[in-house]
Amino acid sequence: MEQESISQTALDQMVTDDRTQMLKAAVPYLPPAGRQILSVYAKMQELSNTISIFRHAENMQVCAAENTDVMDMIQDIRKYSAGKNRQQLDQLTSMLAMIQIIQIMNE
């Protein structure tokens, strides 16, 4: 059976596990007090994992992009945006592409 993948940023993949994701998915179904407790618990787990990862900086090399092209970064960020933010990223992409064309023509 094929496993479904859930869209997450690279950082989310590093600091979140399936258990935490399931807890967060259950939040809307709980009474208000339960929502608050479970939400804080899930976020504290993520914070704890984040601190642990940055404490051991060599692990972050796994997450570091080999290619530091701005256009690639914008396209990655675009995957997690919608509406006005996505439109602004599209405009920025167009402007950067135009700048690259002008630079090529000047060479």
All heavy atoms as an XYZ file, in Angstrom:
843
protein
N       0.842     -1.171      0.000
C       0.000      0.000      0.000
C       0.891      1.238      0.000
O       1.863      1.318      0.733
C      -0.906     -0.024      1.238
C      -1.828      1.154      1.265
S      -3.298      1.021      2.310
C      -2.681      0.659      3.914
N       0.535      2.214     -0.823
C       1.314      3.449     -0.941
C       1.025      4.369      0.235
O      -0.114      4.574      0.620
C       0.941      4.148     -2.238
C       1.823      5.326     -2.555
C       1.467      5.944     -3.899
O       1.208      5.186     -4.842
O       1.451      7.176     -3.976
N       2.103      4.921      0.806
C       1.964      5.813      1.953
C       1.780      7.240      1.477
O       2.490      7.713      0.598
C       3.198      5.717      2.839
C       3.064      6.485      4.126
C       4.271      6.278      5.031
O       5.208      5.599      4.674
N       4.214      6.865      6.192
N       0.782      7.937      2.042
C       0.555      9.336      1.718
C       1.610     10.192      2.385
O       2.006      9.925      3.508
C      -0.807      9.786      2.251
C      -1.930      9.633      1.294
C      -3.189     10.249      1.850
O      -3.217     11.476      2.060
O      -4.128      9.486      2.084
N       2.064     11.230      1.682
C       3.000     12.144      2.319
C       2.269     13.428      2.666
O       1.384     13.867      1.936
C       4.202     12.432      1.426
O       3.816     13.242      0.359
N       2.638     14.000      3.778
C       2.047     15.238      4.234
C       3.056     16.338      3.958
O       4.225     16.219      4.295
C       1.726     15.170      5.744
C       0.743     14.040      6.001
C       1.190     16.492      6.245
C       0.549     13.725      7.466
N       2.606     17.426      3.337
C       3.496     18.517      2.994
C       3.955     19.246      4.256
O       3.147     19.762      5.013
C       2.793     19.495      2.059
O       3.658     20.530      1.707
N       5.255     19.236      4.483
C       5.855     19.919      5.619
C       7.157     20.554      5.174
O       7.826     20.054      4.278
C       6.179     18.936      6.754
C       4.994     18.318      7.431
C       5.454     17.411      8.559
O       6.404     16.656      8.423
N       4.776     17.489      9.680
N       7.528     21.634      5.851
C       8.821     22.245      5.583
C       9.912     21.313      6.104
O       9.647     20.402      6.895
C       8.949     23.608      6.287
O       8.933     23.398      7.700
C       7.843     24.556      5.871
N      11.141     21.559      5.664
C      12.262     20.735      6.122
C      12.408     20.815      7.644
O      12.658     19.804      8.303
C      13.550     21.173      5.436
N      12.222     22.011      8.208
C      12.331     22.158      9.660
C      11.221     21.381     10.369
O      11.477     20.689     11.352
C      12.283     23.631     10.068
C      12.374     23.910     11.563
C      13.694     23.394     12.147
C      12.209     25.386     11.850
N       9.992     21.465      9.854
C       8.893     20.710     10.461
C       9.174     19.211     10.438
O       8.874     18.499     11.393
C       7.568     20.994      9.745
C       6.995     22.352     10.085
O       7.329     22.884     11.169
O       6.216     22.884      9.284
N       9.739     18.735      9.351
C      10.068     17.314      9.258
C      11.097     16.909     10.305
O      11.069     15.789     10.795
C      10.593     16.987      7.860
C       9.531     17.075      6.791
C      10.105     16.931      5.400
O      11.290     16.636      5.216
N       9.279     17.157      4.400
N      11.987     17.841     10.645
C      13.029     17.532     11.620
C      12.519     17.586     13.055
O      12.987     16.833     13.901
C      14.203     18.507     11.451
C      14.940     18.317     10.147
S      16.142     19.613      9.829
C      17.193     19.528     11.245
N      11.564     18.461     13.354
C      11.152     18.672     14.747
C       9.820     18.022     15.096
O       9.414     18.050     16.255
C      11.104     20.179     15.107
C      12.463     20.820     14.908
C      10.031     20.914     14.342
N       9.137     17.459     14.121
C       7.833     16.870     14.362
C       7.860     15.393     13.981
O       8.502     15.009     13.019
C       6.753     17.580     13.507
O       6.853     18.970     13.713
C       5.373     17.134     13.870
N       7.160     14.599     14.748
C       7.017     13.197     14.392
C       5.534     12.898     14.167
O       4.673     13.756     14.363
C       7.622     12.287     15.460
C       7.030     12.514     16.845
O       5.987     13.181     16.955
O       7.609     12.013     17.818
N       5.237     11.687     13.745
C       3.843     11.316     13.458
C       2.953     11.468     14.683
O       1.809     11.895     14.590
C       3.763      9.877     12.949
C       4.336      9.718     11.547
O       4.513     10.744     10.861
O       4.596      8.575     11.146
N       3.492     11.145     15.840
C       2.715     11.225     17.076
C       2.274     12.665     17.352
O       1.104     12.925     17.661
C       3.551     10.687     18.242
C       2.829     10.665     19.542
C       3.690      9.941     20.609
N       3.229     10.313     21.911
C       3.831     11.171     22.720
N       4.971     11.719     22.373
N       3.333     11.469     23.894
N       3.192     13.594     17.199
C       2.865     15.001     17.427
C       1.847     15.485     16.400
O       0.914     16.221     16.747
C       4.136     15.868     17.374
O       5.086     15.359     18.308
C       3.844     17.314     17.708
N       1.992     15.076     15.156
C       1.040     15.472     14.122
C      -0.362     14.940     14.445
O      -1.358     15.637     14.258
C       1.485     14.963     12.751
C       2.668     15.705     12.170
C       2.355     17.157     11.920
O       2.619     18.020     12.738
N       1.768     17.448     10.781
N      -0.438     13.716     14.930
C      -1.741     13.143     15.285
C      -2.361     13.883     16.465
O      -3.568     14.123     16.496
C      -1.605     11.658     15.583
C      -1.334     10.846     14.322
S      -1.379      9.065     14.576
C       0.106      8.815     15.533
N      -1.529     14.259     17.442
C      -2.044     15.040     18.575
C      -2.624     16.360     18.089
O      -3.711     16.775     18.508
C      -0.935     15.300     19.593
C      -0.434     14.115     20.409
C       0.766     14.532     21.257
C      -1.541     13.564     21.280
N      -1.900     17.032     17.201
C      -2.367     18.323     16.685
C      -3.652     18.155     15.872
O      -4.530     19.014     15.903
C      -1.267     18.977     15.853
C      -0.126     19.486     16.738
C       1.129     19.945     16.061
C       1.128     20.476     14.714
N       2.438     20.940     14.238
N      -3.786     17.037     15.172
C      -5.002     16.789     14.392
C      -6.210     16.563     15.300
O      -7.345     16.851     14.915
C      -4.802     15.583     13.484
N      -5.975     16.079     16.508
C      -7.068     15.802     17.448
C      -7.558     17.056     18.167
O      -8.659     17.054     18.727
C      -6.612     14.762     18.471
N      -6.788     18.114     18.166
C      -7.111     19.328     18.936
C      -8.531     19.853     18.691
O      -9.255     20.132     19.647
C      -6.053     20.430     18.698
C      -6.508     21.777     19.216
C      -4.725     20.028     19.352
N      -8.999     20.005     17.456
C     -10.329     20.591     17.251
C     -11.482     19.757     17.834
O     -12.582     20.262     18.023
C     -10.469     20.669     15.726
C      -9.096     20.557     15.194
C      -8.313     19.773     16.190
N     -11.229     18.505     18.134
C     -12.288     17.611     18.609
C     -12.388     17.554     20.127
O     -13.248     16.860     20.664
C     -12.072     16.203     18.035
C     -12.068     16.214     16.528
C     -10.867     16.254     15.816
C     -13.256     16.248     15.818
C     -10.871     16.297     14.433
C     -13.263     16.289     14.434
C     -12.069     16.308     13.749
O     -12.068     16.355     12.379
N     -11.530     18.278     20.809
C     -11.514     18.257     22.271
C     -12.287     19.432     22.841
O     -12.490     20.442     22.165
C     -10.063     18.313     22.765
C      -9.166     17.149     22.355
C      -7.737     17.426     22.780
C      -9.667     15.844     22.941
N     -12.681     19.326     24.111
C     -13.288     20.488     24.769
C     -12.236     21.594     24.904
O     -11.030     21.328     24.825
C     -13.719     19.963     26.135
C     -13.103     18.626     26.287
C     -12.642     18.154     24.958
N     -12.656     22.845     25.096
C     -11.712     23.976     25.120
C     -10.493     23.776     26.023
O      -9.373     24.074     25.606
C     -12.577     25.145     25.600
C     -13.945     24.796     25.119
C     -14.045     23.298     25.236
N     -10.674     23.285     27.222
C      -9.523     23.092     28.122
C      -8.569     22.049     27.553
O      -7.343     22.211     27.615
C      -9.999     22.679     29.507
N      -9.109     21.001     26.975
C      -8.278     19.970     26.364
C      -7.516     20.475     25.162
O      -6.365     20.117     24.939
N      -8.160     21.337     24.389
C      -7.494     21.937     23.223
C      -6.267     22.717     23.649
O      -5.203     22.609     23.047
C      -8.444     22.892     22.493
C      -9.559     22.237     21.775
C     -10.435     23.270     21.106
N     -11.698     22.651     20.739
C     -12.783     23.315     20.455
N     -12.785     24.633     20.487
N     -13.882     22.682     20.135
N      -6.455     23.527     24.684
C      -5.355     24.364     25.147
C      -4.196     23.501     25.646
O      -3.046     23.726     25.260
C      -5.841     25.287     26.259
C      -4.778     26.226     26.762
C      -5.305     27.168     27.839
O      -6.442     27.049     28.285
N      -4.475     28.088     28.256
N      -4.491     22.532     26.470
C      -3.442     21.679     27.038
C      -2.711     20.912     25.941
O      -1.473     20.875     25.904
C      -4.030     20.720     28.084
C      -4.493     21.507     29.312
C      -3.029     19.645     28.484
C      -5.336     20.710     30.281
N      -3.470     20.290     25.050
C      -2.853     19.483     23.999
C      -2.064     20.354     23.020
O      -0.977     19.960     22.578
C      -3.925     18.681     23.253
C      -3.406     17.545     22.387
C      -2.592     16.552     23.217
C      -4.559     16.839     21.712
N      -2.581     21.531     22.691
C      -1.865     22.437     21.785
C      -0.531     22.872     22.380
O       0.500     22.857     21.696
C      -2.709     23.682     21.495
O      -3.870     23.349     20.810
N      -0.556     23.261     23.639
C       0.680     23.687     24.303
C       1.656     22.525     24.394
O       2.855     22.684     24.134
C       0.372     24.289     25.698
C       1.645     24.512     26.488
C      -0.399     25.592     25.551
N       1.155     21.338     24.716
C       2.021     20.163     24.815
C       2.695     19.878     23.466
O       3.911     19.651     23.407
C       1.217     18.944     25.272
C       2.036     17.679     25.271
C       2.970     17.441     26.275
C       1.902     16.743     24.258
C       3.744     16.287     26.266
C       2.663     15.585     24.238
C       3.586     15.369     25.243
O       4.350     14.232     25.229
N       1.919     19.900     22.375
C       2.486     19.620     21.051
C       3.541     20.657     20.674
O       4.617     20.314     20.163
C       1.367     19.582     20.006
N       3.251     21.917     20.939
C       4.210     22.969     20.607
C       5.472     22.875     21.482
O       6.576     23.154     21.011
C       3.577     24.358     20.730
C       2.527     24.614     19.668
C       3.158     24.527     18.282
C       2.143     24.768     17.190
N       2.742     24.649     15.859
N       5.301     22.496     22.724
C       6.465     22.327     23.603
C       7.345     21.172     23.114
O       8.578     21.259     23.184
C       6.031     22.091     25.048
C       5.430     23.322     25.715
S       6.550     24.752     25.739
C       7.847     24.143     26.781
N       6.727     20.112     22.614
C       7.498     19.002     22.042
C       8.312     19.497     20.843
O       9.493     19.182     20.716
C       6.566     17.870     21.598
C       6.047     17.022     22.727
C       7.167     16.288     23.428
O       7.414     16.521     24.604
N       7.857     15.434     22.745
N       7.674     20.274     19.981
C       8.381     20.809     18.818
C       9.505     21.748     19.236
O      10.604     21.701     18.673
C       7.407     21.530     17.888
C       6.443     20.608     17.188
C       5.430     21.338     16.330
O       5.326     22.579     16.431
O       4.741     20.662     15.548
N       9.243     22.595     20.230
C      10.271     23.514     20.719
C      11.444     22.736     21.312
O      12.609     23.051     21.039
C       9.691     24.476     21.750
C      10.675     25.466     22.373
C      11.306     26.353     21.306
C       9.976     26.305     23.435
N      11.142     21.737     22.089
C      12.192     20.913     22.687
C      13.043     20.240     21.607
O      14.280     20.225     21.690
C      11.556     19.856     23.599
O      12.518     18.979     24.092
N      12.393     19.719     20.589
C      13.127     19.085     19.488
C      13.965     20.107     18.723
O      15.097     19.819     18.323
C      12.158     18.387     18.539
C      11.496     17.183     19.159
O      11.957     16.650     20.166
N      10.391     16.748     18.575
N      13.422     21.309     18.533
C      14.160     22.365     17.826
C      15.407     22.761     18.606
O      16.498     22.881     18.032
C      13.258     23.598     17.607
O      12.102     23.200     16.876
C      13.995     24.690     16.861
N      15.257     22.962     19.900
C      16.404     23.322     20.737
C      17.459     22.234     20.676
O      18.659     22.512     20.538
C      15.956     23.594     22.188
C      15.133     24.883     22.235
C      17.155     23.677     23.135
C      14.411     25.119     23.552
N      17.034     20.998     20.739
C      17.961     19.869     20.683
C      18.720     19.841     19.353
O      19.926     19.614     19.324
C      17.194     18.562     20.878
O      18.043     17.461     20.757
N      18.015     20.087     18.280
C      18.653     20.074     16.957
C      19.694     21.182     16.843
O      20.808     20.956     16.370
C      17.590     20.196     15.850
C      16.817     18.891     15.724
C      18.225     20.559     14.515
C      15.595     18.984     14.856
N      19.348     22.384     17.288
C      20.292     23.494     17.165
C      21.436     23.388     18.170
O      22.504     23.943     17.953
C      19.574     24.840     17.298
C      18.887     25.239     16.029
C      17.531     25.021     15.868
C      19.597     25.811     14.992
C      16.895     25.374     14.690
C      18.973     26.171     13.814
C      17.616     25.944     13.660
N      21.205     22.684     19.255
C      22.272     22.453     20.223
C      23.348     21.570     19.593
O      24.520     21.689     19.903
C      21.699     21.799     21.485
C      22.695     21.738     22.614
C      22.049     21.254     23.891
N      21.195     22.331     24.410
C      20.074     22.134     25.078
N      19.634     20.926     25.300
N      19.372     23.149     25.538
N      22.925     20.700     18.728
C      23.841     19.816     18.003
C      23.895     20.295     16.556
O      23.298     19.707     15.664
C      23.361     18.369     18.087
C      23.228     17.893     19.496
N      22.022     17.881     20.156
C      24.151     17.455     20.379
C      22.202     17.434     21.390
N      23.486     17.175     21.552
N      24.595     21.394     16.329
C      24.590     22.116     15.052
C      24.990     21.249     13.864
O      24.555     21.504     12.748
C      25.508     23.330     15.133
N      25.785     20.215     14.075
C      26.198     19.385     12.941
C      24.994     18.720     12.277
O      25.009     18.442     11.085
C      27.240     18.341     13.357
C      26.750     17.276     14.332
C      26.858     17.689     15.800
O      27.277     18.815     16.088
O      26.522     16.865     16.656
N      23.922     18.509     13.032
C      22.701     17.938     12.454
C      22.064     18.880     11.449
O      21.385     18.440     10.529
C      21.674     17.616     13.550
C      22.136     16.525     14.473
O      23.028     15.760     14.141
N      21.539     16.451     15.633
N      22.235     20.170     11.630
C      21.616     21.140     10.738
C      22.237     21.100      9.343
O      21.633     21.553      8.391
C      21.712     22.554     11.306
C      20.782     22.799     12.467
S      19.052     22.418     12.109
C      18.655     23.701     10.946
N      23.418     20.545      9.206
C      24.027     20.429      7.892
C      23.180     19.555      6.985
O      23.157     19.737      5.778
C      25.459     19.876      8.001
C      26.404     20.800      8.728
C      26.461     22.187      8.122
O      26.501     22.348      6.916
N      26.456     23.197      8.963
N      22.462     18.613      7.553
C      21.579     17.753      6.779
C      20.474     18.587      6.149
O      20.051     18.357      5.026
C      20.969     16.653      7.688
C      19.919     15.854      6.954
C      22.064     15.771      8.238
N      20.015     19.592      6.881
C      18.907     20.434      6.433
C      19.376     21.514      5.469
O      18.590     22.024      4.687
C      18.246     21.080      7.654
S      16.834     22.110      7.277
N      20.646     21.875      5.503
C      21.157     22.981      4.695
C      21.051     22.657      3.213
O      21.387     21.568      2.767
C      22.611     23.266      5.060
N      20.562     23.601      2.466
C      20.430     23.424      1.025
C      21.805     23.518      0.375
O      22.601     24.385      0.713
C      19.498     24.477      0.447
N      22.068     22.615     -0.551
C      23.338     22.655     -1.263
C      23.372     23.846     -2.219
O      24.378     24.475     -2.414
C      23.543     21.353     -2.035
C      23.768     20.159     -1.128
C      23.907     18.876     -1.912
O      24.110     18.924     -3.144
O      23.830     17.813     -1.290
N      22.239     24.136     -2.809
C      22.140     25.239     -3.750
C      21.478     26.413     -3.032
O      20.370     26.295     -2.555
C      21.313     24.805     -4.962
C      21.285     25.868     -6.036
O      21.875     26.928     -5.895
N      20.594     25.578     -7.108
N      22.152     27.546     -2.973
C      21.614     28.691     -2.245
C      21.038     29.738     -3.200
O      21.110     30.926     -2.943
C      22.694     29.328     -1.357
O      23.802     29.692     -2.165
C      23.134     28.376     -0.260
N      20.471     29.293     -4.311
C      19.873     30.189     -5.280
C      18.601     30.802     -4.699
O      17.741     30.102     -4.166
C      19.555     29.423     -6.562
C      18.997     30.317     -7.646
O      19.481     31.459     -7.774
O      18.073     29.875     -8.350
N      18.482     32.114     -4.796
C      17.329     32.838     -4.255
C      16.037     32.373     -4.923
O      15.006     32.218     -4.261
C      17.514     34.363     -4.435
C      16.265     35.108     -4.023
C      18.717     34.852     -3.648
N      16.073     32.131     -6.214
C      14.870     31.686     -6.922
C      14.389     30.339     -6.376
O      13.186     30.141     -6.212
C      15.136     31.586     -8.426
C      15.413     32.917     -9.085
S      13.944     33.937     -9.224
C      13.374     33.436    -10.815
N      15.317     29.436     -6.098
C      14.932     28.142     -5.518
C      14.296     28.331     -4.145
O      13.300     27.683     -3.814
C      16.147     27.216     -5.398
C      16.652     26.745     -6.749
O      15.876     26.811     -7.734
O      17.814     26.314     -6.814
N      14.880     29.232     -3.349
C      14.336     29.491     -2.023
C      12.913     30.041     -2.123
O      12.014     29.597     -1.409
C      15.221     30.482     -1.263
C      14.699     30.800      0.119
S      15.655     32.055      0.993
C      15.205     33.527      0.089
N      12.693     30.981     -3.039
C      11.359     31.568     -3.198
C      10.363     30.503     -3.638
O       9.231     30.461     -3.149
C      11.397     32.748     -4.199
C      12.201     33.902     -3.595
C       9.986     33.206     -4.554
C      12.497     35.009     -4.571
N      10.766     29.628     -4.539
C       9.859     28.565     -4.991
C       9.513     27.602     -3.853
O       8.373     27.139     -3.753
C      10.460     27.810     -6.177
C      10.529     28.630     -7.450
C       9.178     29.206     -7.859
O       8.175     28.518     -7.873
N       9.160     30.497     -8.169
N      10.476     27.313     -2.994
C      10.197     26.459     -1.838
C       9.231     27.141     -0.873
O       8.285     26.525     -0.378
C      11.482     26.091     -1.100
C      12.253     24.985     -1.785
O      11.687     24.322     -2.672
O      13.430     24.776     -1.431
N       9.459     28.425     -0.617
C       8.576     29.173      0.284
C       7.167     29.255     -0.306
O       6.174     29.142      0.413
C       9.144     30.586      0.547
C      10.428     30.487      1.363
C       8.121     31.463      1.262
C      11.189     31.793      1.475
N       7.074     29.397     -1.616
C       5.787     29.524     -2.302
C       4.886     28.313     -2.049
O       3.667     28.441     -1.985
C       6.030     29.703     -3.796
C       4.783     30.016     -4.586
C       5.126     30.171     -6.081
N       3.979     30.575     -6.837
C       3.019     29.741     -7.245
N       3.093     28.453     -6.965
N       2.000     30.192     -7.949
N       5.471     27.141     -1.882
C       4.698     25.915     -1.640
C       3.836     26.023     -0.384
O       2.839     25.341     -0.259
C       5.628     24.715     -1.484
C       6.406     24.344     -2.712
C       7.367     23.229     -2.388
C       8.376     23.000     -3.479
N       9.372     21.995     -3.095
N       4.261     26.863      0.542
C       3.582     26.969      1.837
C       2.823     28.287      1.983
O       2.476     28.686      3.075
C       4.601     26.808      2.971
C       5.394     25.539      2.817
C       6.680     25.559      2.292
C       4.835     24.319      3.146
C       7.401     24.393      2.124
C       5.544     23.139      2.968
C       6.821     23.184      2.459
O       7.527     22.030      2.288
N       2.582     28.958      0.867
C       1.871     30.230      0.929
C       0.608     30.160      0.080
O       0.436     29.262     -0.735
C       2.770     31.369      0.445
O       3.072     31.186     -0.924
N      -0.260     31.141      0.280
C      -1.504     31.207     -0.495
C      -1.939     32.665     -0.598
O      -1.413     33.542      0.091
C      -2.592     30.378      0.192
N      -2.886     32.904     -1.469
C      -3.495     34.229     -1.587
C      -2.518     35.333     -1.920
O      -1.694     35.220     -2.826
N      -2.617     36.418     -1.144
C      -1.815     37.612     -1.391
C      -0.318     37.323     -1.246
O       0.491     37.833     -2.035
C      -2.236     38.721     -0.420
C      -1.586     40.044     -0.685
C      -2.106     41.119      0.241
C      -1.443     42.449     -0.055
N      -1.930     43.517      0.803
N       0.050     36.512     -0.269
C       1.473     36.179     -0.090
C       2.019     35.466     -1.318
O       3.135     35.749     -1.768
C       1.672     35.306      1.146
C       1.441     36.065      2.424
O       1.626     37.272      2.483
N       1.008     35.363      3.454
N       1.249     34.540     -1.878
C       1.703     33.817     -3.064
C       1.826     34.772     -4.245
O       2.769     34.691     -5.023
C       0.754     32.676     -3.390
C       1.217     31.874     -4.608
C       0.407     30.649     -4.803
N       0.970     29.597     -3.968
C       0.698     28.322     -4.124
N      -0.144     27.931     -5.045
N       1.252     27.413     -3.346
N       0.888     35.698     -4.384
C       0.958     36.684     -5.466
C       2.205     37.544     -5.340
O       2.883     37.837     -6.337
C      -0.284     37.583     -5.463
C      -1.543     36.875     -5.891
C      -2.779     37.746     -5.743
O      -2.743     38.792     -5.095
N      -3.885     37.311     -6.336
N       2.532     37.946     -4.114
C       3.730     38.759     -3.904
C       4.991     37.961     -4.233
O       5.934     38.496     -4.832
C       3.782     39.270     -2.467
C       2.728     40.320     -2.178
C       2.690     40.731     -0.722
O       3.115     40.004      0.165
N       2.154     41.924     -0.471
N       5.007     36.696     -3.882
C       6.162     35.861     -4.223
C       6.267     35.683     -5.738
O       7.371     35.685     -6.289
C       6.070     34.503     -3.529
C       6.298     34.529     -2.019
C       5.963     33.176     -1.405
C       7.729     34.925     -1.688
N       5.132     35.553     -6.415
C       5.145     35.452     -7.872
C       5.683     36.736     -8.510
O       6.460     36.686     -9.466
C       3.747     35.148     -8.405
C       3.294     33.730     -8.069
O       4.147     32.892     -7.734
O       2.072     33.484     -8.147
N       5.280     37.880     -7.961
C       5.789     39.159     -8.471
C       7.294     39.264     -8.245
O       8.035     39.719     -9.130
C       5.077     40.324     -7.801
C       3.641     40.496     -8.221
C       2.918     41.577     -7.425
O       3.391     42.035     -6.385
N       1.754     41.981     -7.916
N       7.743     38.851     -7.075
C       9.173     38.877     -6.772
C       9.939     37.961     -7.724
O      11.004     38.333     -8.229
C       9.412     38.465     -5.315
C      10.845     38.446     -4.825
C      11.488     39.819     -4.975
C      10.896     37.981     -3.378
N       9.392     36.795     -8.001
C      10.019     35.861     -8.933
C      10.137     36.485    -10.316
O      11.182     36.380    -10.966
C       9.211     34.547     -9.004
O       9.157     33.963     -7.704
C       9.832     33.564     -9.972
N       9.073     37.141    -10.755
C       9.094     37.794    -12.069
C      10.154     38.891    -12.120
O      10.887     39.015    -13.104
C       7.725     38.388    -12.389
O       6.763     37.373    -12.503
N      10.229     39.686    -11.059
C      11.222     40.763    -11.012
C      12.641     40.199    -11.029
O      13.514     40.713    -11.743
C      11.012     41.635     -9.773
C       9.808     42.512     -9.859
S       9.515     43.677     -8.487
C      10.596     43.206     -7.197
N      12.885     39.150    -10.259
C      14.219     38.555    -10.230
C      14.582     37.939    -11.579
O      15.731     38.031    -12.022
C      14.314     37.508     -9.119
C      14.303     38.063     -7.700
C      14.235     36.938     -6.672
C      15.525     38.935     -7.446
N      13.598     37.333    -12.244
C      13.850     36.772    -13.578
C      14.204     37.878    -14.562
O      15.117     37.722    -15.388
C      12.627     35.992    -14.053
N      13.508     39.003    -14.450
C      13.793     40.138    -15.327
C      15.209     40.666    -15.069
O      15.947     40.971    -16.006
C      12.762     41.249    -15.104
C      12.796     42.332    -16.146
S      11.554     43.634    -15.888
C      10.066     42.681    -15.676
N      15.587     40.757    -13.814
C      16.940     41.211    -13.465
C      17.984     40.273    -14.029
O      19.005     40.698    -14.569
C      17.083     41.358    -11.931
C      16.246     42.545    -11.446
C      18.543     41.520    -11.532
C      16.111     42.621     -9.936
N      17.727     38.964    -13.956
C      18.673     37.986    -14.500
C      18.806     38.138    -16.008
O      19.910     38.056    -16.556
C      18.244     36.566    -14.141
C      18.480     36.217    -12.693
C      18.008     34.803    -12.358
O      17.242     34.195    -13.098
N      18.475     34.308    -11.223
N      17.691     38.388    -16.677
C      17.733     38.579    -18.133
C      18.560     39.810    -18.484
O      19.396     39.793    -19.391
C      16.302     38.675    -18.714
C      15.606     37.323    -18.607
C      16.313     39.192    -20.143
C      14.128     37.343    -18.926
N      18.352     40.893    -17.745
C      19.104     42.131    -17.981
C      20.588     41.893    -17.734
O      21.436     42.362    -18.518
C      18.562     43.271    -17.089
C      17.158     43.671    -17.571
C      19.493     44.474    -17.110
C      16.418     44.613    -16.636
N      20.926     41.156    -16.688
C      22.337     40.864    -16.418
C      22.960     40.054    -17.532
O      24.095     40.306    -17.941
C      22.457     40.120    -15.081
C      22.233     40.992    -13.857
C      22.250     40.195    -12.570
O      22.038     38.983    -12.549
N      22.483     40.897    -11.467
N      22.222     39.089    -18.044
C      22.734     38.257    -19.149
C      22.942     39.112    -20.395
O      23.946     38.971    -21.094
C      21.776     37.077    -19.436
C      21.834     36.087    -18.282
C      22.122     36.396    -20.749
C      20.765     35.022    -18.322
N      22.012     39.997    -20.658
C      22.130     40.865    -21.845
C      23.311     41.825    -21.714
O      23.941     42.172    -22.715
C      20.828     41.640    -22.047
C      19.676     40.761    -22.490
S      18.075     41.607    -22.553
C      18.407     42.919    -23.690
N      23.638     42.249    -20.494
C      24.751     43.177    -20.285
C      26.110     42.490    -20.365
O      27.122     43.159    -20.511
C      24.606     43.894    -18.942
C      23.546     44.947    -18.966
O      23.188     45.486    -20.022
N      22.979     45.260    -17.805
N      26.130     41.195    -20.259
C      27.416     40.474    -20.300
C      27.953     40.331    -21.687
O      27.420     40.430    -22.682
C      27.264     39.080    -19.672
C      27.088     39.153    -18.185
C      26.885     37.769    -17.558
O      26.833     36.772    -18.288
O      26.785     37.712    -16.335
